[in-house]
Amino acid sequence: MRVLVVGDVVGSPGRKTLEEYLKRFSSNYDFIVVNGENAAAGFGITAKIADEFLANNIDVITSGNHIWDKKEIYTYLENSERLLRPINYPKGVPGKGYTIVESKKGIKVGVVSVQGRVFMPPIDCPFKTLADVVEEMRKECKIIIVDFHAEATSEKIALAKYMDGKISLLYGTHTHIQTADEKILLEGTGYITDAGMTGSDNGIIGMDNNSIIPKFLNCLPQRFEIAKGMERLNGLDVEIDEETGDCLRIDRINISLDQIEMM
């Protein structure tokens, strides 16, 4: 099974770049997962954007700490099987942290959204929470994909090795910087510390320079604005064994909008 993973989509530049990529290449993939927590002007996602993503051949939308930024999404989360919030938020919060849906081939695929705790808001343990839900999911499907929305590289690789052989793929999101450490772990789990960002590469992790640099200079609150220009798509092209759930191949995608439009 060939899977496309797309790193954090940031604002309209990210959405445009993703749309252009999917127009040309979505038919190459059996399953598509996109992190959409920054899709609405860099903070959160709206119901309209979520519906547009799902209508554009995206199978599951994962997220992270910014999923709560648009209050309208709370009701949407309650009624959706394909837009996920991190599974390890306390009981009672809106939405679901995992789902099992069928690929284009009719094969069941599990997807989990989970959030780290190092340098992040204090929530439930990602290790114990993920292990428990994966144990249940494996009764129904062999292919399980995990988006670990976390800051610390050590926490990301630790969770991947803790779950090695129990899941097909664990990739990091949140930092918006694609790492170059893609690998298949000893027991067959694909891994990368961060899948990267889809949006403008003309700013600072998707935001305009002039709205970010002053915050470092004066330490005062600053209104962030979306950067424009030099758009890129970051993500992963992954091959997973349909019988065993093992990762067979993991390749980074790092392509500009200009390159996409020339294809």
Secondary structure by P-SEA (a helix, b strand, c coil): cbbbbbcccccaaaaaaaaaaaacccccccbbbbbcccccccccccaaaaaaaaaacccbbbccccccccccaaaaaaccccccccccccccccccccccccccccbbbbbbbbbbcccccccccaaaaaaaaaaaaaacccbbbbbbbcccaaaaaaaaaaacccccbbbbcccccccccccccccbbbbbccccccccccccccccccccccccccccbbbbbbbbcbbbbbbbbbbbccccccccbbbbbbbcaaaaaac
